Amino acid sequence: MGAVRKEIAIGFLISVFATACGVFLYLQYFSQYGFDETWQMIKEGNLYGTVISLAALPNLFVFFVFIKKKQDYRARGVLMASILTALITFVLKFV
């Protein structure tokens, strides 16, 4: 049972890391403004939920890599982190 939890935790942490990388990539490369300017615009417009949902797209790639490698428990951790990201996005957007 401990090995299963460890694999799920690894998948969860990799998913959180992929989302953080997605935020960084969006802020650094896909925005037409600088990093600090973009972050300030996100704060002013209260666009955290939108940015987080876009940044979670790399999770899809990570999920399918784990499925392809037959690492189902890690894929389950990615799925759990994606659901958590969706809930956070919902709260930030509508509450």
N, C-alpha and C positions, 0 to 999 in steps of 0.2 A: 504494500500500500504506500510506503514511503517513496518508492521509486516512481510511482505514478504521479504523486503530488509534485515531486521534483521536476518531472518532465513537463507537467502542466505549468509550473512556475517558470520554467525556462522559456516556454512558448509565450507566456504572458509578458515576461520581461523583454523578450526580443520584439514583441509587438509594440510595447511602450517605447522602446528605442527606435523602432521604425517610424512610429508616429512623430517622435521628437525630430528625427531626421527629416521627415516630411515637412514639418513646420519650418525648420531651418532652410530647406531647399526652396520652399515657397517664399519665405522672407528674403532670401539672398538672391535667388536667380529668376524667379517668375514675376516678381514685383518690379515695376518700372522705377520705383524709388529706392533709396538706400535702406539698409536694415533698420536703423533707428527711426527713420521717417515712416516706414511701413508699420513698425510696431506702434508708433504714436497714433497713426491713423486707425489702427485696429482698436486701440484703447478708446479713442474718441468716438468711434462709430459703434462701439460695443459689438465687434464682429468676431469675438473669440470662438463662438460655436461654428461659424462658417469656416474659419481657418482650421480649426481642429478637424472638422469633417473632411475637408480637402486633404489635410495632412495624413489622414488615416488610410488613404488609398494604397500606400505601400504595404499595408497589412494584407491586402488581397494577394499580392505577389508572395509574401512570406507564407501565408496560409497554403497556397497551392504548392509551394516548394516542399513544405512539410508533408502534405498529402502525397505528393509524388514520391517522396523518400519513405513513405509508409511510417511516418512518425506521427501517429494519430493523436497521441496525448499532447504533443507540442502544438499541433494544429488546434486542439481543443483549447489550449491556453491562449492562442491567438484569437480564436473566436470569442472567448470570454472577455479579452481586452477590447475587442471590437464592439461588443455589446456594451461594455462599460463606457467606451468612447461615445457611442450613440446616445446613451442615457445622459452623459455629461453635456453633449451637444444639445439635446432636447431641453435640459434644464437651463442652459445658458441662453438658448434661443427664445423659449416661451415662458419662462418663469421670471 
